[in-house]
Amino acid sequence: MFVGHYAAAFAAKALEPKTPLWTLAAGCQLIDIGWSSLIMAGVEHASADPSLQGSTLVLYDMPWTHSLAGAAVWSVGAALACIALLRLSVWSSVLVGFSVFSHWLLDLLVHRPDLQLYPHGPKVGLGLWNYPVPEQALEIGLLAVFGAAWTASRKAQSRTAWPAIAFIAFLVALQIVAMLMPPPAGRIGFQSGLTILVVYLLVTAIAALTDRNGKHA
């Protein structure tokens, strides 16, 4: 699961338009932002196997970001940070926390059994990655449905739809690029981790710009 995670950000933004979109965009990918950072630090480990169907990622060691217990900690921490540091409302902060936890739930659908229930515990995953066409349809479908809900909420606030449509189109293009340019075979190291991190931060920055623009005159 890659850009499909942003569907959670769109759903939360539609529920509470006052929540900054960048916090939700960062939230729904916070676990992967942490993962790429820990990959760079050599704390968690992964590799790529081009022979695999769908995603080529072999995620054999990521207990601190992608375990169920770890995801719960990241979610609560994000909500508390939104309250204490960003001064968001409790409801908006809770939505950010839920967007963080949605990452693990969506990953459960697509990952092979590599998601631990707790660090170094049993691993789970329903393996939709092994069926690339349905998996891609799920990701794009989630974006379409919840992107439409977000776009409708913008129009209800007398804001133009085009920034939302452009952002969704950008995410679809990003998904296509990721499909056509998978990571090279072998260990995923510092450089790959940095590239992944930069992509997530770029999307977060674009989300912030999208939130600022598009008001009707």
C-alpha positions as CSV (number, residue, x, y, z in Angstrom):
1,M,0.0,0.0,0.0
2,F,1.4,3.4,-1.0
3,V,-0.8,6.2,-2.1
4,G,-4.0,4.4,-1.0
5,H,-3.0,5.4,2.6
6,Y,-3.9,9.1,1.7
7,A,-7.5,8.0,1.4
8,A,-7.6,8.1,5.2
9,A,-6.3,11.7,5.2
10,F,-9.1,12.7,2.7
11,A,-11.7,11.0,4.8
12,A,-10.6,12.8,8.0
13,K,-10.4,16.1,6.2
14,A,-14.0,15.6,4.9
15,L,-15.1,14.9,8.5
16,E,-13.4,17.9,10.0
17,P,-12.3,20.5,7.4
18,K,-10.6,22.6,10.0
19,T,-7.9,19.9,10.5
20,P,-4.8,21.0,8.5
21,L,-4.4,18.6,5.5
22,W,-0.7,18.4,6.0
23,T,-1.1,16.9,9.5
24,L,-3.4,14.3,8.0
25,A,-1.1,13.6,5.0
26,A,1.9,13.2,7.3
27,G,-0.2,11.2,9.8
28,C,-1.4,8.6,7.4
29,Q,2.2,8.0,6.3
30,L,3.9,8.6,9.7
31,I,4.7,5.0,10.2
32,D,6.5,4.9,6.8
33,I,8.2,8.2,7.6
34,G,9.5,6.5,10.8
35,W,10.3,3.4,8.9
36,S,12.4,5.2,6.2
37,S,14.2,7.1,9.0
38,L,15.0,3.8,10.9
39,I,16.1,2.2,7.6
40,M,18.6,5.1,7.2
41,A,19.8,4.6,10.7
42,G,20.2,0.9,10.3
43,V,17.7,0.1,13.1
44,E,15.1,-1.6,10.8
45,H,15.9,-3.6,7.7
46,A,14.4,-4.5,4.4
47,S,15.4,-5.7,0.9
48,A,13.9,-5.9,-2.5
49,D,13.3,-9.1,-4.5
50,P,12.3,-8.4,-8.2
51,S,11.0,-12.0,-8.6
52,L,8.0,-11.3,-6.3
53,Q,4.6,-10.5,-7.6
54,G,3.3,-7.0,-6.9
55,S,5.5,-5.2,-4.4
56,T,9.1,-6.4,-4.5
57,L,9.6,-5.4,-0.8
58,V,10.8,-8.0,1.6
59,L,10.1,-6.3,5.0
60,Y,11.7,-8.8,7.4
61,D,12.6,-6.5,10.3
62,M,10.5,-3.5,11.2
63,P,9.3,-4.1,14.8
64,W,9.2,-0.5,15.9
65,T,7.2,1.0,13.1
66,H,5.0,-1.7,11.6
67,S,4.0,-3.9,14.6
68,L,0.4,-3.5,15.9
69,A,1.7,-2.3,19.2
70,G,4.2,0.1,17.6
71,A,1.4,1.5,15.4
72,A,-0.7,2.2,18.5
73,V,2.2,4.0,20.1
74,W,2.8,6.1,17.0
75,S,-0.9,6.9,16.8
76,V,-1.3,8.1,20.4
77,G,2.0,10.0,20.2
78,A,0.8,11.8,17.1
79,A,-2.5,12.8,18.6
80,L,-0.8,14.1,21.8
81,A,1.7,16.0,19.7
82,C,-1.1,17.7,17.7
83,I,-2.7,18.8,21.0
84,A,0.5,19.9,22.8
85,L,2.6,21.3,20.0
86,L,0.2,22.3,17.2
87,R,-2.6,23.4,19.5
88,L,-5.2,21.5,17.4
89,S,-8.6,20.7,18.8
90,V,-9.0,17.4,20.5
91,W,-11.3,16.2,17.7
92,S,-8.8,17.1,15.0
93,S,-6.0,15.5,17.0
94,V,-8.0,12.3,17.4
95,L,-8.5,12.2,13.6
96,V,-4.8,12.6,13.0
97,G,-4.2,9.7,15.5
98,F,-6.8,7.6,13.6
99,S,-5.1,8.4,10.3
100,V,-1.8,7.2,11.7
101,F,-3.4,3.9,12.9
102,S,-5.2,3.4,9.6
103,H,-1.8,2.8,8.0
104,W,-1.4,-0.5,9.9
105,L,-5.0,-1.6,9.1
106,L,-4.5,-0.9,5.4
107,D,-1.1,-2.6,5.4
108,L,-2.7,-5.6,6.9
109,L,-4.8,-6.1,3.8
110,V,-1.9,-5.9,1.3
111,H,1.3,-7.0,3.1
112,R,2.6,-10.5,3.1
113,P,2.9,-11.9,6.7
114,D,5.5,-9.4,7.8
115,L,3.5,-7.2,10.2
116,Q,4.2,-8.2,13.8
117,L,1.6,-8.0,16.5
118,Y,4.2,-6.7,18.9
119,P,8.0,-6.3,18.5
120,H,9.5,-9.8,17.6
121,G,6.0,-11.3,18.0
122,P,3.8,-13.3,15.5
123,K,3.6,-11.9,12.0
124,V,0.3,-11.3,10.0
125,G,-0.7,-10.0,6.6
126,L,-3.4,-11.0,4.1
127,G,-1.1,-10.8,1.1
128,L,-3.0,-8.8,-1.5
129,W,0.4,-7.7,-2.8
130,N,0.5,-11.2,-4.4
131,Y,-2.4,-10.1,-6.7
132,P,-1.1,-6.9,-8.3
133,V,-4.2,-5.9,-10.3
134,P,-6.8,-6.1,-7.4
135,E,-4.3,-4.4,-5.1
136,Q,-3.8,-1.5,-7.4
137,A,-7.5,-1.3,-8.0
138,L,-8.0,-1.1,-4.2
139,E,-5.5,1.8,-3.8
140,I,-6.9,3.8,-6.7
141,G,-10.4,3.0,-5.6
142,L,-9.8,4.3,-2.1
143,L,-8.3,7.5,-3.5
144,A,-11.2,8.0,-5.8
145,V,-14.0,7.4,-3.2
146,F,-12.5,9.4,-0.3
147,G,-10.9,12.0,-2.6
148,A,-14.4,12.7,-4.0
149,A,-15.7,13.1,-0.4
150,W,-13.0,15.6,0.4
151,T,-13.6,17.5,-2.9
152,A,-17.3,17.7,-2.1
153,S,-16.5,19.1,1.4
154,R,-14.3,21.8,-0.2
155,K,-17.2,22.8,-2.5
156,A,-19.5,22.9,0.5
157,Q,-17.1,25.5,2.0
158,S,-17.2,27.6,-1.2
159,R,-13.7,26.5,-2.2
160,T,-12.7,25.4,-5.7
161,A,-12.3,21.8,-6.5
162,W,-9.3,22.0,-8.8
163,P,-6.6,21.9,-6.1
164,A,-8.0,18.7,-4.7
165,I,-8.3,17.2,-8.1
166,A,-4.7,18.2,-9.0
167,F,-3.4,16.7,-5.7
168,I,-5.3,13.4,-6.3
169,A,-3.9,13.3,-9.9
170,F,-0.4,13.9,-8.5
171,L,-0.8,10.9,-6.2
172,V,-2.0,8.7,-9.0
173,A,1.0,9.7,-11.0
174,L,3.3,9.0,-8.1
175,Q,1.7,5.5,-7.8
176,I,2.5,4.8,-11.5
177,V,6.1,6.0,-11.0
178,A,6.5,3.7,-8.0
179,M,5.2,0.8,-10.1
180,L,7.5,1.5,-13.0
181,M,10.6,2.2,-10.9
182,P,10.7,-0.4,-8.0
183,P,13.8,-0.4,-5.7
184,P,16.8,-2.3,-7.1
185,A,17.4,-5.8,-5.9
186,G,19.1,-6.3,-2.6
187,R,19.3,-4.6,0.7
188,I,17.4,-1.3,1.0
189,G,20.0,1.1,2.5
190,F,20.5,4.7,3.4
191,Q,20.0,6.1,-0.1
192,S,16.8,4.3,-0.7
193,G,15.5,5.3,2.7
194,L,16.4,8.9,2.1
195,T,14.6,8.9,-1.3
196,I,11.4,7.4,0.3
197,L,11.6,10.0,3.2
198,V,11.9,12.9,0.7
199,V,8.9,11.7,-1.3
200,Y,6.7,11.6,1.9
201,L,7.9,15.1,3.0
202,L,7.2,16.4,-0.5
203,V,3.7,15.1,-0.5
204,T,3.2,16.6,2.9
205,A,4.4,20.0,1.6
206,I,2.1,19.8,-1.4
207,A,-0.8,18.9,0.9
208,A,-0.1,22.1,2.9
209,L,-0.2,24.2,-0.3
210,T,-3.4,22.5,-1.5
211,D,-5.1,23.4,1.8
212,R,-4.1,27.1,1.4
213,N,-5.3,27.6,-2.1
214,G,-8.5,27.4,-4.0
215,K,-11.0,29.9,-2.3
216,H,-13.7,31.3,-4.5
217,A,-13.5,35.1,-4.9
